[in-house]
Amino acid sequence: MHPRDYFIAQETTLYNLFVDGDYKFKIPDNQRHFSWSDLQLQQLWKDLKETVSRSYTAGYDLLRDDQIEPHFFGAIYLTEESLRSGLQDISDGQQRLICCTILLKLLSEYSSKLSAEAHAGIMGLIIPCLQKSKYGEPYQPRLELDDTVDSFFRNYILLKNSMIERNTYLETQSIPSYMDSISNIIACNAFFNKCLELELPDFLLAENPLLYEKKLLAFIKTLQDFFVLLRIQVKKEATMYVIFETLNDRGLDLSESDLIKNLFFKQPNIAKQAIKEKWDNITENIENEDLTSYIRFHYNSKNTDIVDPKNLFNKVKGYLERPDVDPIVYLQDLLDESVWYGHLTLKGTSFWNNETNEKLNDLLNRISVSHSLPLLLAGAVQFGNSQHEFLRLVNAILAFCFRFFTIGTAKVEELERKMNTWANALRTGDSVDQCIDKMKDVSKDDVFKLDFENFSTKSNDLAFYVFYQLEKYKGSNAGLIPHPHSTSQHVEHIMPKKPGNYWPHVSNDPLYNKFVYRLGNLLILERDINQRVKNKEYSFKISNSNNQDYNHSHLYYPRQVAGSYSSWDLKNIQDRQMEIAKEAVIVWAID
């Protein structure tokens, strides 16, 4: 097995990324929506201007090749599973590609002020990056966003040719207030348009059209040819996540935490050996790999202003420069609370009882809500020595995060805001009961029930967690207890992902691919039964001559499905999910 059988990494330019292979790039629906704010946009613009300055003379003539200093624009992760259809799924890098598409579209519009010949020449450079379709073919954009915003992106950015046209278009649209990604696209376009107005003013065009054209070309060529990317082509999506987590999580720890450590070593009048000993003890308590996250969550747990990973160093630096902050006291506090953080994040610690360990594992690993850690840390510091009270808090946090974030529509920023606010309140006197009451006020049963009724997931780990908990609730009364997630039990799609010839009554339905991942279509099934029934017809799944079917499962839900439904279609999926939602309100009650 050769490494290239897993992935291929290759340096490329922005232009070649878009054009080589003539692929269409798609941002999958499960990827993060466009969220870049002014901070990231300003950095991108700054990088572009500095690269132009390093690559061109003051009169915008290109320097010799050996004098040009390209800008490294990071890695773009692409999955190869859709290559046969000419489609590349963007697994990471979508924020940068959206911004560059918007910027290139604006640059093309500024070229319309030039002569027809110059405009045509510039459009010949830019159009291949903006659209896949050739002249005379039906329009196909080069970049397609997720389904929630793609239509707006196409109509507002790609198919309009001036800010006047875009403003007119906005007047005809009713944009929901919760659609932050659309607002961010509008803001991104406005930001870069303002930047270009300053760099390419109309008076420059009137006074020196040649300089205007050369400067415009310099920005276009720099963005397309001197923004260098690492294109990581991954064979399988699972491999992509391993690579991505390794490069980002481990790399971030090495840079941010070391920089913060250096802040302490730079402090005057503090013995360097004392700093080293405290830092080493912190590292030992949390096993080092999570050091940056710990510093961030510790800060958020004690301060009302939320810090994200990219700004952590600057935030801690500013905090240590405050006259009311003693660096050695802050370092000691990090050390003291690192013990509690280790208890929270290290699996199976002997400090907690089995139930608390199980709930912490569910929260931090099975549903993977690490943003709950500021509140967990505050709770551990305040109530960790009372196993009963702390378990009550953990149970409530787990239920809230599952309802509000995993199943609900809340964004990471909203969840962080809640966790950090309540963490601060715990540290300043709130009881566990008061914290739980706040969670109940935010996550109402009727809202959670509705969210659950419409939820779907492609994650087998999450699906297993959901039905493991439901099986424990429903099956315990009948003596049917599921096993923890292992090879002995699998997630079963009643209506299979690959229907073959067994499901002709639903396989051609346009909603099939969406409903196959609905919770109403899922259950846990013993491995041998799951392998036997696989993609077979529904009647075979519920009963067959080998007795390897739903009726002969030792779990509650397979038997319940077999006894309640004589056939299986999209309506059955919806009906079953609505019934399960009623049970979910009980299983994930906040109390």
URFEN-V139814 format. One record per residue. N is the residue number from 1. RES is the residue in one small letter. SS is DSSP state (H for helix, E for strand, - for the rest). PHI is phi in degrees with one decimal (* if undefined). Layout:
((N	RES	SS	PHI) (N	RES	SS	PHI))
//
This chain:
((1	m	-	*) (2	h	-	-99.8) (3	p	H	-52.1) (4	r	H	-69.0) (5	d	H	-71.3) (6	y	-	-100.6) (7	f	E	-158.7) (8	i	E	-128.3) (9	a	E	-110.4) (10	q	E	-148.4) (11	e	E	-75.4) (12	t	E	-157.6) (13	t	E	-103.3) (14	l	H	-60.3) (15	y	H	-62.6) (16	n	H	-67.7) (17	l	H	-57.9) (18	f	H	-72.5) (19	v	H	-95.9) (20	d	H	-59.4) (21	g	H	86.3) (22	d	H	53.3) (23	y	-	-88.5) (24	k	E	-100.4) (25	f	E	-107.1) (26	k	E	-122.0) (27	i	-	-93.1) (28	p	-	-60.9) (29	d	-	-63.4) (30	n	-	-83.7) (31	q	-	-81.8) (32	r	-	-61.4) (33	h	-	-68.5) (34	f	-	-62.8) (35	s	-	-136.4) (36	w	-	-63.7) (37	s	-	-109.0) (38	d	H	-56.4) (39	l	H	-59.8) (40	q	H	-72.0) (41	l	H	-64.2) (42	q	H	-62.3) (43	q	H	-66.2) (44	l	H	-63.6) (45	w	H	-64.5) (46	k	H	-61.2) (47	d	H	-62.1) (48	l	H	-65.6) (49	k	H	-64.1) (50	e	H	-66.8) (51	t	H	-70.0) (52	v	H	-60.4) (53	s	H	-64.1) (54	r	H	-80.2) (55	s	H	-112.2) (56	y	E	-132.6) (57	t	-	-77.0) (58	a	-	-61.3) (59	g	-	-92.9) (60	y	-	64.8) (61	d	-	-97.2) (62	l	E	-69.6) (63	l	-	-74.8) (64	r	-	-64.0) (65	d	H	-54.7) (66	d	H	-75.9) (67	q	H	-100.6) (68	i	-	-78.0) (69	e	-	-117.2) (70	p	-	-65.0) (71	h	E	-108.5) (72	f	E	-78.7) (73	f	E	-100.2) (74	g	E	91.0) (75	a	E	-103.3) (76	i	E	-116.7) (77	y	E	-101.4) (78	l	E	-123.7) (79	t	E	-100.2) (80	e	-	-95.9) (81	e	-	-66.1) (82	s	-	-104.7) (83	l	H	-62.0) (84	r	H	-62.7) (85	s	H	-94.3) (86	g	-	73.6) (87	l	E	-119.5) (88	q	E	-114.1) (89	d	E	-84.4) (90	i	E	-88.9) (91	s	E	-86.8) (92	d	E	-158.5) (93	g	-	113.8) (94	q	H	-65.3) (95	q	H	-63.2) (96	r	H	-67.5) (97	l	H	-69.8) (98	i	H	-63.4) (99	c	H	-60.7) (100	c	H	-67.0) (101	t	H	-64.1) (102	i	H	-61.9) (103	l	H	-65.6) (104	l	H	-64.6) (105	k	H	-64.1) (106	l	H	-65.3) (107	l	H	-61.6) (108	s	H	-64.9) (109	e	H	-71.3) (110	y	H	-67.7) (111	s	H	-71.3) (112	s	H	-67.0) (113	k	H	-81.1) (114	l	-	-85.7) (115	s	-	-61.8) (116	a	H	-58.7) (117	e	H	-66.7) (118	a	H	-65.2) (119	h	H	-61.2) (120	a	H	-62.9) (121	g	H	-63.9) (122	i	H	-67.9) (123	m	H	-62.7) (124	g	H	-63.4) (125	l	H	-77.4) (126	i	H	-90.1) (127	i	H	-53.2) (128	p	H	-59.5) (129	c	H	-82.5) (130	l	H	-99.1) (131	q	E	-142.1) (132	k	-	-83.2) (133	s	-	-70.2) (134	k	-	-91.2) (135	y	-	-57.7) (136	g	-	90.1) (137	e	-	-92.9) (138	p	-	-56.8) (139	y	-	-63.8) (140	q	-	-134.6) (141	p	E	-69.4) (142	r	-	-70.2) (143	l	E	-117.3) (144	e	E	-118.5) (145	l	-	-84.9) (146	d	-	-65.0) (147	d	-	-58.9) (148	t	-	-70.7) (149	v	-	-128.7) (150	d	H	-62.4) (151	s	H	-61.5) (152	f	H	-65.2) (153	f	H	-58.7) (154	r	H	-65.6) (155	n	H	-76.7) (156	y	H	-88.8) (157	i	H	-94.3) (158	l	H	-77.0) (159	l	-	-99.4) (160	k	-	-106.0) (161	n	-	-121.0) (162	s	-	-166.4) (163	m	H	-66.8) (164	i	H	-62.7) (165	e	H	-61.5) (166	r	H	-68.5) (167	n	H	-63.7) (168	t	H	-63.3) (169	y	H	-63.5) (170	l	H	-62.1) (171	e	H	-65.6) (172	t	-	-95.5) (173	q	-	-107.8) (174	s	-	-110.5) (175	i	-	-98.9) (176	p	-	-58.6) (177	s	-	-64.0) (178	y	-	-82.5) (179	m	-	-83.8) (180	d	H	-61.7) (181	s	H	-63.8) (182	i	H	-68.4) (183	s	H	-60.7) (184	n	H	-68.4) (185	i	H	-65.3) (186	i	H	-60.9) (187	a	H	-66.0) (188	c	H	-62.3) (189	n	H	-61.5) (190	a	H	-65.7) (191	f	H	-61.4) (192	f	H	-69.8) (193	n	H	-65.7) (194	k	H	-64.7) (195	c	H	-61.4) (196	l	H	-70.4) (197	e	H	-60.8) (198	l	H	-73.0) (199	e	H	-81.4) (200	l	-	-127.7) (201	p	-	-70.9) (202	d	H	-62.6) (203	f	H	-67.2) (204	l	H	-65.6) (205	l	H	-63.1) (206	a	H	-70.6) (207	e	H	-81.6) (208	n	-	-149.0) (209	p	H	-59.7) (210	l	H	-66.6) (211	l	H	-64.8) (212	y	H	-57.8) (213	e	H	-65.6) (214	k	H	-65.0) (215	k	H	-67.8) (216	l	H	-60.1) (217	l	H	-62.9) (218	a	H	-61.8) (219	f	H	-66.4) (220	i	H	-65.5) (221	k	H	-64.9) (222	t	H	-63.1) (223	l	H	-63.5) (224	q	H	-79.0) (225	d	H	-109.5) (226	f	-	-111.3) (227	f	E	-94.0) (228	v	E	-95.6) (229	l	E	-118.3) (230	l	E	-101.2) (231	r	E	-86.8) (232	i	E	-108.4) (233	q	E	-95.4) (234	v	E	-103.6) (235	k	-	-71.3) (236	k	-	-130.5) (237	e	H	-62.5) (238	a	H	-61.5) (239	t	H	-63.4) (240	m	H	-58.6) (241	y	H	-65.3) (242	v	H	-62.7) (243	i	H	-62.0) (244	f	H	-61.2) (245	e	H	-65.6) (246	t	H	-64.6) (247	l	H	-66.3) (248	n	H	-85.1) (249	d	H	-66.5) (250	r	H	-72.1) (251	g	H	-64.4) (252	l	H	-64.9) (253	d	H	-59.8) (254	l	H	-64.9) (255	s	H	-88.6) (256	e	H	-67.7) (257	s	H	-67.4) (258	d	H	-66.9) (259	l	H	-62.9) (260	i	H	-67.7) (261	k	H	-58.6) (262	n	H	-63.3) (263	l	H	-59.7) (264	f	H	-69.9) (265	f	H	-66.9) (266	k	-	-82.7) (267	q	-	-70.4) (268	p	-	-76.4) (269	n	-	64.0) (270	i	-	-125.2) (271	a	-	-62.2) (272	k	H	-63.8) (273	q	H	-66.0) (274	a	H	-64.2) (275	i	H	-63.3) (276	k	H	-60.8) (277	e	H	-64.1) (278	k	H	-65.3) (279	w	H	-65.0) (280	d	H	-63.0) (281	n	H	-67.8) (282	i	H	-61.2) (283	t	H	-58.9) (284	e	H	-67.4) (285	n	H	-64.3) (286	i	H	-112.2) (287	e	-	60.3) (288	n	-	66.4) (289	e	-	-62.6) (290	d	-	-112.7) (291	l	H	-64.9) (292	t	H	-62.8) (293	s	H	-61.5) (294	y	H	-59.9) (295	i	H	-59.8) (296	r	H	-66.2) (297	f	H	-68.0) (298	h	H	-63.0) (299	y	H	-61.7) (300	n	H	-65.8) (301	s	H	-70.6) (302	k	H	-118.7) (303	n	-	-132.4) (304	t	-	-79.8) (305	d	-	-85.9) (306	i	-	-84.0) (307	v	-	-112.5) (308	d	-	-97.7) (309	p	H	-58.3) (310	k	H	-69.3) (311	n	H	-105.7) (312	l	H	-61.4) (313	f	H	-58.3) (314	n	H	-64.6) (315	k	H	-68.4) (316	v	H	-66.8) (317	k	H	-60.4) (318	g	H	-64.0) (319	y	H	-64.0) (320	l	H	-69.7) (321	e	-	-83.9) (322	r	-	-67.1) (323	p	-	-66.3) (324	d	-	-91.9) (325	v	-	-110.7) (326	d	-	-97.2) (327	p	H	-55.8) (328	i	H	-70.4) (329	v	H	-67.3) (330	y	H	-63.9) (331	l	H	-64.5) (332	q	H	-64.6) (333	d	H	-65.0) (334	l	H	-59.2) (335	l	H	-66.4) (336	d	H	-58.9) (337	e	H	-83.2) (338	s	H	-64.7) (339	v	H	-63.0) (340	w	H	-65.4) (341	y	H	-62.8) (342	g	H	-62.8) (343	h	H	-59.6) (344	l	H	-77.6) (345	t	H	-101.1) (346	l	-	-85.6) (347	k	-	-63.2) (348	g	-	67.8) (349	t	-	-60.1) (350	s	-	-75.2) (351	f	-	-67.1) (352	w	-	-94.9) (353	n	-	-77.0) (354	n	H	-60.5) (355	e	H	-66.1) (356	t	H	-64.7) (357	n	H	-59.4) (358	e	H	-63.8) (359	k	H	-67.5) (360	l	H	-63.8) (361	n	H	-65.2) (362	d	H	-58.5) (363	l	H	-69.6) (364	l	H	-90.3) (365	n	H	-120.4) (366	r	H	-73.2) (367	i	-	-103.1) (368	s	-	54.1) (369	v	-	-108.8) (370	s	H	-69.6) (371	h	H	-69.6) (372	s	H	-79.8) (373	l	H	-63.0) (374	p	H	-57.5) (375	l	H	-72.9) (376	l	H	-61.0) (377	l	H	-64.6) (378	a	H	-61.7) (379	g	H	-65.6) (380	a	H	-65.5) (381	v	H	-62.0) (382	q	H	-82.8) (383	f	H	-129.0) (384	g	-	-61.2) (385	n	-	-82.1) (386	s	-	-112.0) (387	q	H	-56.7) (388	h	H	-65.0) (389	e	H	-65.9) (390	f	H	-67.0) (391	l	H	-62.9) (392	r	H	-58.9) (393	l	H	-67.1) (394	v	H	-61.2) (395	n	H	-58.0) (396	a	H	-67.8) (397	i	H	-63.7) (398	l	H	-59.4) (399	a	H	-63.4) (400	f	H	-63.6) (401	c	H	-62.8) (402	f	H	-63.5) (403	r	H	-71.7) (404	f	H	-79.7) (405	f	H	-111.9) (406	t	H	-67.2) (407	i	H	-89.6) (408	g	-	-76.7) (409	t	-	-103.9) (410	a	-	-65.7) (411	k	-	-89.1) (412	v	H	-55.7) (413	e	H	-61.3) (414	e	H	-66.8) (415	l	H	-63.2) (416	e	H	-58.4) (417	r	H	-60.4) (418	k	H	-66.0) (419	m	H	-59.0) (420	n	H	-70.7) (421	t	H	-63.0) (422	w	H	-71.5) (423	a	H	-62.9) (424	n	H	-61.6) (425	a	H	-67.0) (426	l	H	-61.8) (427	r	H	-69.5) (428	t	-	-108.4) (429	g	-	124.4) (430	d	-	-63.7) (431	s	-	-87.4) (432	v	H	-60.7) (433	d	H	-61.2) (434	q	H	-64.8) (435	c	H	-64.9) (436	i	H	-62.7) (437	d	H	-60.7) (438	k	H	-66.4) (439	m	H	-64.3) (440	k	H	-62.8) (441	d	H	-65.1) (442	v	H	-85.0) (443	s	-	-106.1) (444	k	-	-83.6) (445	d	H	-59.0) (446	d	H	-67.0) (447	v	H	-70.0) (448	f	H	-60.9) (449	k	H	-59.7) (450	l	H	-66.3) (451	d	H	-61.2) (452	f	H	-65.3) (453	e	H	-61.4) (454	n	-	-114.6) (455	f	-	-83.0) (456	s	E	-139.8) (457	t	-	-152.8) (458	k	-	-96.9) (459	s	-	-85.8) (460	n	H	-65.5) (461	d	H	-63.5) (462	l	H	-67.5) (463	a	H	-60.0) (464	f	H	-63.9) (465	y	H	-57.9) (466	v	H	-58.8) (467	f	H	-80.3) (468	y	H	-62.3) (469	q	H	-67.5) (470	l	H	-66.4) (471	e	H	-63.0) (472	k	H	-60.3) (473	y	H	-70.6) (474	k	H	-81.2) (475	g	H	-84.5) (476	s	H	-62.0) (477	n	H	-68.7) (478	a	H	-101.8) (479	g	-	75.7) (480	l	-	-107.9) (481	i	-	-108.1) (482	p	-	-74.2) (483	h	-	-86.6) (484	p	-	-57.2) (485	h	-	-53.8) (486	s	-	-157.4) (487	t	-	-72.0) (488	s	-	-77.8) (489	q	E	-136.5) (490	h	E	-122.9) (491	v	E	-79.2) (492	e	E	-105.0) (493	h	E	-95.2) (494	i	-	-57.1) (495	m	-	-85.1) (496	p	-	-70.3) (497	k	-	-65.8) (498	k	-	-119.4) (499	p	-	-70.5) (500	g	-	58.1) (501	n	-	-97.9) (502	y	-	-89.0) (503	w	-	-127.6) (504	p	-	-66.0) (505	h	-	-74.3) (506	v	-	-130.2) (507	s	-	-63.9) (508	n	-	-93.4) (509	d	-	-68.4) (510	p	-	-62.2) (511	l	-	-91.4) (512	y	H	-55.8) (513	n	H	-66.8) (514	k	H	-84.1) (515	f	H	-73.0) (516	v	-	-63.8) (517	y	-	-102.4) (518	r	E	-68.9) (519	l	H	-60.9) (520	g	H	-64.6) (521	n	H	-101.1) (522	l	E	-116.6) (523	l	E	-164.8) (524	i	E	-94.8) (525	l	E	-141.3) (526	e	E	-57.0) (527	r	H	-58.7) (528	d	H	-65.8) (529	i	H	-69.8) (530	n	H	-59.1) (531	q	H	-68.9) (532	r	H	-73.6) (533	v	H	-87.1) (534	k	-	33.2) (535	n	-	-99.8) (536	k	-	-69.5) (537	e	-	-66.9) (538	y	H	-60.3) (539	s	H	-60.8) (540	f	H	-70.6) (541	k	H	-65.6) (542	i	H	-85.2) (543	s	-	-158.9) (544	n	-	-147.6) (545	s	-	-67.7) (546	n	-	-84.9) (547	n	-	60.7) (548	q	-	-105.4) (549	d	-	-152.8) (550	y	H	-59.9) (551	n	H	-61.4) (552	h	H	-103.7) (553	s	-	-71.9) (554	h	-	-91.7) (555	l	-	-102.5) (556	y	H	-71.2) (557	y	H	-68.1) (558	p	H	-57.9) (559	r	H	-68.3) (560	q	H	-66.6) (561	v	H	-63.4) (562	a	H	-61.2) (563	g	H	-81.9) (564	s	H	-106.0) (565	y	-	-129.1) (566	s	-	-83.9) (567	s	-	-142.5) (568	w	-	-141.9) (569	d	-	-148.0) (570	l	H	-64.9) (571	k	H	-66.1) (572	n	H	-60.9) (573	i	H	-60.8) (574	q	H	-64.4) (575	d	H	-62.4) (576	r	H	-64.9) (577	q	H	-66.2) (578	m	H	-66.1) (579	e	H	-69.9) (580	i	H	-62.7) (581	a	H	-59.6) (582	k	H	-64.1) (583	e	H	-72.6) (584	a	H	-63.2) (585	v	H	-59.6) (586	i	H	-79.1) (587	v	H	-62.9) (588	w	-	-107.6) (589	a	-	-71.5) (590	i	-	-94.4) (591	d	-	-154.7))
//
